[in-house]
Structures are given as C-alpha cells and as structure tokens.
Amino acid sequence: MMSSGEQKIQWAYQYMPVLQAIRKRFEKELPLKGQKIGMALHVEAKTACLVRTLAAGGAEVYITGCNPLSTQDDVAEALRDGGVACYAKRGCDNKEYYEAIDKVLDAKPTLTIDDGMDLINRVHLDRRDALSGIIGACEETTTGIHRLKAMEADGKLEFPVVAVNDTPMKHYFDNVHGTGESALASIMLTTNCLVAGKHVVVAGYGYCGRGVATKSRALGARVIVTEIDARRALQAHFDGFDVMSMNEAAKIGDLFITTTGNCDIITDRHFPLLKSGAILSNAGHFNNEISIPWLEAHASTVEHRDGIDTYVVDGKKIHLLAEGRLVNLATPKGMGHPIEVMDLSFAVQALSVEYMAKHGKELKAGVHDVPSDIDEYIAKLKLESVGASIDELSAVQKEYMCSWNQGT
C-alpha cells in the first residue's frame, strides 16, 4: 500500500508537466552525475518532486528543512524510503534545526539550494570545512537574496549563487500567485473566517504583497496596504488600494498579513491600537515581522489552538497564526504554493543547478542572474503544456526592432 507521503508526491507530480519534461531529459543525459546537492527547503510534496528530478539527473541529494514548522513528516519519510538522505522534521527546536543543516553539510555538497540562505550562512560562519568543495548555489526566496546581496556587498560571499527568486518565471508567478493564493487559503482553513467584507492589511507591496492584496480584493476584502517605499505605495494607490501607515491601519484592520521580509513590522506601537479579535499572520520568511516577544511578555493569558495562539492583552484578544512563521506552510493544514506554480519555480531551480554544475567554476563569487534562455525555455514548456501558442517575429520585424534609423 502506498504511504501517505508517497501519495502526496504522486499527486503533485501529475500537475508538474515542466518538471516532468526536465526529469525525462535528466534521466537520459545525467547532467548532475558525480554532484552532491545539499538542500535546505520546505520539505513537502512539491519539493520532493524537485529532489527526485535532481536525483534522476545523477546527483546524490541531501536535504533538510528551512523552517521548523513547514516540513511534512510523511513526505520526509517517503523521501528516505526512496533512498534520499532527508533530515527534516516538523516542530524541531533551534538546536535540532541547525544540527540537521550540519548533517547536510557533513556530506560535503558540491552544489547547494537554499530558501532563506540559512545553509549558505552556516557554511560561511560555522562550517567552513565544507566551503572549499562547493562550486556554487541557488537561492529560492526574496529574503535569501536580500541577505546574499548584503553578504556580497561586505565581500563575504565566497562562491557564486544564482538568484532564482529574481527571475521573471519566479517572481511573476510564485511570488504573486503562489504567495497570494496559498497564504489566504491557509488563513481561511485555519480560522474558518470569511475574508469578504473584512479590512485586510497587507504590509509590503512587493511581488508577494501585490499578490496577497489582489487575491484578497477578489475575495471581497477591503484592502489596505502599508509601505516604506513611496513608489510602491503609489503603485498600490493606483492599483486601487487604500495606502496608509501601519499606525493608522492597526486601528482599522481585521486581518493582517505581513510580506516584507523585514523585521518589526507589527510591534509594541501597534498592538495597543488593534481591535479585539484581530488576526495576525506572516507571509514573509522569518518569524520576526510580528513582535512575538512583546505579546508573550504582556499577555495575561495565552490560548492555544491548532495553528492559532490567542494572546489576551488588557482584556483584548490578539490572534497569531502559525507562531508568526510562514502562514501558507506552517499552519497544520498549510500546503504551500499551488502545485502548478511550483512546477515553474522548481523547473528554474533544476535548470539553474544544471547550469551551476556546468559553469559554476567559471563564475566569480557573488549573486548572479538566472540566464534568460533558461527562463524563456521554461515559459515555452509551460505554454505547450496548457495548449497555448504565441506569435513569432518576422524577419522584417526583427530588423525593425534592431534598427535605430527607421521611423516616421
């Protein structure tokens, strides 16, 4: 009988036609033969499909989680049953979390894949014994890219990293549609509350924030956006959303979703302003966007439910989802981004790993863009899979687009 983890993996794989096509080629060409790939990602069904694609390309794969609450234990077990070294466990504490990362690094990987940069950070600061063997890496998420660019600016990044997050096939779909749909789906499943009619406050109007705001409005919410960048705030205004400071929004909001990738977004300045019954959630990477220590220090009581901690402060109830961690993955029923979205993101990962295996030794240490031909190839594969077609430039059009002296 097929295990529950294997059932989840098989269910996801049937809706990942792009990754399927890549896996078939990998099985024939074995472009990753001889490579050891160390991964710190959310260990769930879609990630397992990526793991098996890389293994089909000839790689030895070692994986752990990138968030203490995002691992699906049955999927991790299915990976282990299939011969993959998987050290992820749901609900691990901080010590166990880094012990698992160390086990991945004990394998002396030649390539790494990160979601949030914890593995790369560990290599550079605490596990330099594993540093010399690493050809290069790929980084999946906005927070990780921010950290890597800061590291590069300080001259501390010692190998090349492909910024998978920054390519159009990632942020146009994964960040906008993936984060937008999965965050709201998880919030609704966890709380059983209606989004329609609520004042939904979205902190940050990058790709993720724009997705959450747009999807919330589609569900009937009255959406408020908070920002620190005047240009993004203006974009939110012209997209039809109310724009105000968090101090103002805190008095009005029913449901709060942070998407900034920064710390201290909802803090001691805002908690006293909240309505009783306000629901707080985070769709950024780390659990520091909402100031949880303040809530713990000032709550008279805390009520615990599955995926919900209710802090009673001065007689007012403040509901925090998923311990302030990624709400789309860390709630009990969180499934992460929709499968079809991750088909694209993990296709970019797989081909970027292949690119790094071939060219990593030629690249300088630092953050590098995904080659545009990889992005375009994935887009074409996806269009084919959905039965869509596009036009091509004629010879005259190509000449016109490359000229500078043709006009009126």
C-alpha positions as CSV (number, residue, x, y, z in Angstrom):
1,M,0.0,0.0,0.0
2,M,1.3,3.5,-0.9
3,S,2.2,5.6,2.1
4,S,0.5,9.0,2.7
5,G,3.7,10.8,1.9
6,E,4.1,8.9,-1.4
7,Q,0.5,9.6,-2.3
8,K,1.1,13.4,-1.8
9,I,4.2,13.3,-4.0
10,Q,2.5,11.4,-6.8
11,W,-0.5,13.7,-6.6
12,A,1.8,16.8,-7.0
13,Y,3.9,15.2,-9.8
14,Q,0.9,14.7,-12.1
15,Y,0.4,18.5,-12.2
16,M,4.1,19.4,-12.9
17,P,4.5,18.9,-16.6
18,V,7.5,21.2,-16.9
19,L,9.4,19.3,-14.2
20,Q,8.4,16.0,-15.8
21,A,9.9,17.1,-19.1
22,I,13.1,18.1,-17.4
23,R,13.3,14.9,-15.4
24,K,13.0,12.8,-18.6
25,R,15.9,14.6,-20.2
26,F,17.9,14.4,-16.9
27,E,17.4,10.6,-16.9
28,K,18.9,10.3,-20.4
29,E,21.8,12.8,-20.1
30,L,22.7,12.5,-16.3
31,P,24.0,16.2,-16.2
32,L,24.4,16.0,-12.4
33,K,26.4,12.8,-12.3
34,G,29.0,13.0,-9.6
35,Q,27.5,16.0,-7.9
36,K,26.4,16.1,-4.3
37,I,23.5,18.5,-3.8
38,G,22.8,19.9,-0.3
39,M,19.4,21.5,0.1
40,A,17.5,23.5,2.8
41,L,14.0,23.9,1.6
42,H,10.4,23.4,2.8
43,V,10.1,19.6,2.7
44,E,6.7,18.9,1.3
45,A,5.4,17.1,-1.8
46,K,6.4,19.6,-4.5
47,T,9.9,19.8,-3.1
48,A,10.1,16.0,-3.2
49,C,9.4,16.2,-6.9
50,L,12.3,18.5,-7.3
51,V,14.5,16.2,-5.2
52,R,13.7,13.2,-7.4
53,T,14.3,15.2,-10.5
54,L,17.8,16.1,-9.3
55,A,18.4,12.5,-8.3
56,A,17.3,11.4,-11.7
57,G,20.0,13.6,-13.2
58,G,22.6,11.6,-11.4
59,A,23.1,13.6,-8.2
60,E,23.3,12.5,-4.6
61,V,20.8,14.6,-2.7
62,Y,20.9,15.6,1.0
63,I,18.0,17.7,2.3
64,T,16.7,19.3,5.4
65,G,14.0,21.9,6.2
66,C,14.3,25.7,6.0
67,N,11.6,26.4,8.6
68,P,10.9,24.5,11.8
69,L,7.2,24.2,11.0
70,S,7.0,23.6,7.3
71,T,8.1,20.0,7.0
72,Q,5.5,17.4,6.2
73,D,6.9,14.4,8.1
74,D,5.2,11.8,5.9
75,V,6.8,13.3,2.8
76,A,10.2,13.4,4.5
77,E,9.7,9.7,5.3
78,A,8.8,8.9,1.7
79,L,12.0,10.6,0.5
80,R,14.0,8.5,3.0
81,D,12.2,5.3,1.8
82,G,13.3,6.2,-1.7
83,G,17.0,6.5,-0.7
84,V,17.3,10.2,-0.2
85,A,19.2,11.5,2.9
86,C,16.5,13.6,4.4
87,Y,17.0,15.1,7.9
88,A,13.9,17.4,8.1
89,K,11.5,17.1,11.0
90,R,8.4,19.2,11.7
91,G,8.4,21.1,15.0
92,C,12.2,20.9,15.6
93,D,13.7,23.4,18.0
94,N,16.5,25.7,17.1
95,K,19.3,23.3,18.1
96,E,17.7,20.4,16.1
97,Y,17.2,22.7,13.1
98,Y,20.9,23.6,12.8
99,E,22.0,20.0,13.6
100,A,20.0,18.9,10.6
101,I,21.7,21.6,8.4
102,D,25.1,20.3,9.7
103,K,24.2,16.8,8.7
104,V,23.6,18.1,5.1
105,L,27.0,19.8,5.2
106,D,28.7,16.7,6.6
107,A,28.1,15.2,3.2
108,K,30.4,17.9,1.7
109,P,28.0,19.0,-1.0
110,T,29.3,20.4,-4.3
111,L,26.1,22.4,-5.0
112,T,23.6,23.9,-2.6
113,I,20.0,25.0,-2.9
114,D,18.6,27.4,-0.2
115,D,15.3,29.0,0.8
116,G,16.3,31.9,3.1
117,M,20.1,31.4,3.0
118,D,20.4,29.6,6.3
119,L,22.6,26.8,4.7
120,I,24.9,29.3,3.0
121,N,25.1,31.4,6.1
122,R,26.0,28.3,8.1
123,V,28.8,27.3,5.6
124,H,30.4,30.7,5.8
125,L,30.2,31.2,9.5
126,D,30.3,27.9,11.3
127,R,31.1,25.1,8.8
128,R,34.0,26.4,6.7
129,D,35.3,22.9,6.4
130,A,32.5,22.3,3.8
131,L,33.2,25.6,1.9
132,S,36.1,24.6,-0.4
133,G,34.1,21.9,-2.1
134,I,31.1,24.0,-3.1
135,I,31.0,25.0,-6.7
136,G,28.0,27.2,-6.4
137,A,24.5,27.6,-5.1
138,C,20.9,28.6,-5.9
139,E,18.7,30.7,-3.7
140,E,14.9,30.5,-3.8
141,T,13.4,33.4,-2.0
142,T,13.4,37.2,-1.6
143,T,14.7,37.2,2.0
144,G,17.6,35.0,1.0
145,I,18.5,37.2,-1.9
146,H,18.5,40.3,0.4
147,R,20.8,38.5,2.7
148,L,23.1,37.3,-0.1
149,K,23.4,40.8,-1.6
150,A,24.3,42.2,1.8
151,M,26.9,39.5,2.2
152,E,28.2,40.2,-1.3
153,A,28.4,43.9,-0.6
154,D,30.5,43.1,2.5
155,G,32.8,41.0,0.4
156,K,32.0,37.9,2.5
157,L,30.3,35.7,-0.2
158,E,32.8,33.1,-1.3
159,F,31.1,31.3,-4.2
160,P,28.6,32.1,-7.0
161,V,24.9,32.0,-6.3
162,V,22.1,32.0,-8.8
163,A,19.3,34.3,-7.7
164,V,16.4,32.0,-8.7
165,N,14.0,34.3,-6.9
166,D,14.7,37.3,-9.1
167,T,13.9,35.8,-12.5
168,P,10.5,36.6,-14.1
169,M,9.4,32.9,-14.1
170,K,9.8,33.0,-10.3
171,H,8.5,36.4,-9.0
172,Y,5.7,36.9,-11.6
173,F,4.1,33.6,-10.7
174,D,5.5,32.1,-7.5
175,N,5.5,35.4,-5.5
176,V,2.3,36.9,-6.9
177,H,0.0,34.0,-7.5
178,G,1.7,31.4,-5.2
179,T,2.0,33.5,-2.1
180,G,-1.3,35.3,-2.8
181,E,-3.4,32.2,-3.1
182,S,-1.7,29.9,-0.6
183,A,-1.5,32.5,2.2
184,L,-5.2,33.2,2.0
185,A,-6.1,29.6,1.6
186,S,-4.2,28.7,4.7
187,I,-5.7,31.5,6.7
188,M,-9.2,30.6,5.8
189,L,-8.7,26.9,6.5
190,T,-7.1,27.6,9.9
191,T,-9.6,30.2,11.1
192,N,-12.7,29.3,9.2
193,C,-13.3,33.0,9.0
194,L,-14.7,34.9,6.0
195,V,-12.3,37.2,4.1
196,A,-15.1,39.1,2.3
197,G,-16.0,42.3,4.0
198,K,-13.0,42.4,6.2
199,H,-10.4,45.1,6.3
200,V,-7.3,43.2,5.3
201,V,-4.0,44.9,5.9
202,V,-1.1,43.9,3.7
203,A,2.3,45.0,4.9
204,G,4.6,45.5,1.9
205,Y,3.8,45.9,-1.8
206,G,6.5,43.9,-3.5
207,Y,5.5,40.9,-5.7
208,C,4.2,38.9,-2.7
209,G,2.3,41.8,-1.2
210,R,0.8,42.7,-4.5
211,G,-0.4,39.1,-4.9
212,V,-1.9,38.9,-1.4
213,A,-3.6,42.3,-1.9
214,T,-5.1,41.4,-5.3
215,K,-6.3,38.0,-4.2
216,S,-7.8,39.5,-1.0
217,R,-9.8,42.0,-3.1
218,A,-11.0,39.3,-5.4
219,L,-12.5,37.6,-2.3
220,G,-14.4,40.7,-1.3
221,A,-12.0,42.3,1.2
222,R,-11.4,46.0,1.8
223,V,-7.6,46.1,1.3
224,I,-5.2,48.4,3.0
225,V,-1.5,48.5,2.0
226,T,1.4,49.7,4.2
227,E,4.7,50.6,2.6
228,I,8.0,52.3,3.3
229,D,8.8,52.9,-0.4
230,A,7.0,55.9,-1.9
231,R,7.0,54.4,-5.4
232,R,5.5,51.1,-4.4
233,A,2.9,52.9,-2.2
234,L,1.9,55.0,-5.2
235,Q,1.6,51.8,-7.3
236,A,-0.7,50.3,-4.6
237,H,-2.8,53.5,-4.7
238,F,-3.2,53.4,-8.5
239,D,-4.0,49.7,-8.3
240,G,-7.0,50.8,-6.2
241,F,-5.9,50.0,-2.7
242,D,-6.0,52.3,0.4
243,V,-2.5,53.2,1.5
244,M,-1.6,54.3,5.0
245,S,0.9,53.9,7.8
246,M,0.7,50.8,10.0
247,N,-0.2,53.1,12.9
248,E,-3.3,54.1,11.0
249,A,-4.0,50.7,9.6
250,A,-3.7,49.0,13.1
251,K,-6.9,50.7,14.2
252,I,-8.9,49.5,11.3
253,G,-7.6,46.1,10.3
254,D,-9.4,42.8,10.9
255,L,-6.8,40.6,9.3
256,F,-3.1,41.5,8.9
257,I,-0.7,39.7,6.5
258,T,3.0,40.8,6.5
259,T,5.0,40.2,3.4
260,T,8.1,42.4,3.8
261,G,11.0,40.1,4.5
262,N,12.0,42.7,7.2
263,C,11.7,42.7,11.0
264,D,9.5,44.7,13.4
265,I,6.5,45.3,11.1
266,I,3.8,45.0,13.7
267,T,5.3,46.0,17.1
268,D,4.6,47.4,20.5
269,R,3.5,50.7,18.8
270,H,0.7,48.8,17.1
271,F,-0.6,46.1,19.4
272,P,-2.4,48.6,21.8
273,L,-4.2,50.0,18.7
274,L,-5.6,46.7,17.4
275,K,-9.2,45.7,17.6
276,S,-10.1,42.8,19.9
277,G,-10.2,39.7,17.7
278,A,-7.6,41.0,15.2
279,I,-5.9,38.1,13.3
280,L,-2.1,38.5,12.6
281,S,-0.2,36.4,10.1
282,N,3.1,36.5,8.3
283,A,3.8,35.5,4.7
284,G,7.4,36.7,4.8
285,H,10.3,34.3,5.5
286,F,11.3,34.6,9.2
287,N,9.0,34.9,12.3
288,N,10.3,38.3,13.2
289,E,7.9,40.5,11.2
290,I,5.4,40.4,14.2
291,S,7.0,41.2,17.6
292,I,6.1,38.0,19.3
293,P,8.3,38.6,22.4
294,W,6.2,41.6,23.3
295,L,3.0,39.7,23.1
296,E,4.5,36.9,25.3
297,A,5.6,39.5,27.8
298,H,2.4,41.4,28.0
299,A,-0.3,38.8,27.7
300,S,-2.3,37.9,30.8
301,T,-3.2,34.6,29.3
302,V,-2.4,32.6,26.0
303,E,-4.9,30.3,24.5
304,H,-3.5,27.6,22.1
305,R,-5.4,26.1,19.2
306,D,-4.2,24.3,16.2
307,G,-2.3,26.9,14.3
308,I,-3.6,29.8,16.4
309,D,-2.2,31.4,19.6
310,T,-4.5,33.9,21.2
311,Y,-2.8,36.5,23.4
312,V,-5.1,38.3,25.8
313,V,-3.6,41.8,26.4
314,D,-5.6,44.2,28.6
315,G,-8.7,42.2,28.0
316,K,-8.3,42.3,24.2
317,K,-7.8,39.1,22.2
318,I,-5.0,39.1,19.5
319,H,-4.8,36.0,17.4
320,L,-1.4,35.0,15.9
321,L,-1.3,32.3,13.2
322,A,1.4,29.7,12.8
323,E,3.6,31.2,15.6
324,G,4.3,34.1,13.3
325,R,6.0,31.8,10.8
326,L,5.1,31.3,7.1
327,V,1.4,31.1,7.2
328,N,1.0,29.3,4.0
329,L,3.2,26.4,5.2
330,A,3.4,26.4,9.0
331,T,-0.3,26.1,9.9
332,P,-1.5,22.5,10.5
333,K,-3.2,22.4,7.1
334,G,-0.8,24.7,5.2
335,M,0.2,23.2,1.8
336,G,2.4,25.9,0.5
337,H,2.2,27.3,-3.0
338,P,-0.1,25.6,-5.5
339,I,1.4,22.8,-7.5
340,E,1.3,24.4,-10.9
341,V,3.2,27.5,-9.6
342,M,5.9,25.4,-8.0
343,D,6.2,23.5,-11.3
344,L,7.7,26.7,-12.7
345,S,9.8,27.6,-9.7
346,F,11.3,24.2,-9.3
347,A,11.9,23.9,-13.0
348,V,14.0,27.1,-12.7
349,Q,15.8,25.5,-9.7
350,A,16.6,22.3,-11.6
351,L,17.9,24.0,-14.7
352,S,19.8,26.6,-12.6
353,V,21.5,23.7,-10.7
354,E,22.4,22.1,-14.0
355,Y,23.8,25.5,-15.2
356,M,25.9,25.9,-12.0
357,A,27.2,22.3,-12.3
358,K,28.5,23.2,-15.8
359,H,29.6,26.7,-15.4
360,G,30.0,27.4,-11.6
361,K,33.8,27.1,-11.7
362,E,33.9,29.9,-14.3
363,L,31.8,32.3,-12.4
364,K,33.0,34.8,-9.8
365,A,31.8,34.7,-6.3
366,G,28.7,36.7,-5.9
367,V,25.0,36.8,-6.9
368,H,24.2,36.0,-10.5
369,D,21.0,36.2,-12.6
370,V,19.3,33.2,-14.0
371,P,20.3,33.0,-17.7
372,S,17.4,34.4,-19.7
373,D,17.4,31.4,-22.1
374,I,16.5,29.1,-19.1
375,D,13.6,31.4,-18.2
376,E,12.3,31.5,-21.8
377,Y,12.6,27.8,-22.2
378,I,10.6,27.1,-19.1
379,A,7.9,29.6,-20.2
380,K,7.7,27.8,-23.6
381,L,7.4,24.4,-22.0
382,K,4.6,25.6,-19.7
383,L,2.7,27.2,-22.7
384,E,2.9,23.9,-24.6
385,S,1.6,22.0,-21.6
386,V,-1.5,24.2,-21.4
387,G,-2.1,24.2,-25.1
388,A,-1.3,27.8,-25.7
389,S,0.7,29.3,-28.6
390,I,2.4,32.6,-29.3
391,D,3.4,34.5,-32.4
392,E,7.0,34.9,-33.7
393,L,8.7,37.9,-35.1
394,S,9.1,38.1,-38.9
395,A,12.4,38.9,-40.5
396,V,11.2,42.4,-41.2
397,Q,10.1,42.9,-37.5
398,K,13.4,41.6,-36.2
399,E,15.3,44.1,-38.4
400,Y,13.0,46.9,-37.4
401,M,13.5,46.1,-33.7
402,C,17.2,46.2,-34.1
403,S,17.4,49.4,-36.1
404,W,17.8,52.9,-35.0
405,N,17.1,54.9,-38.2
406,Q,13.7,53.6,-39.1
407,G,10.7,55.7,-38.1
408,T,8.2,58.1,-39.5
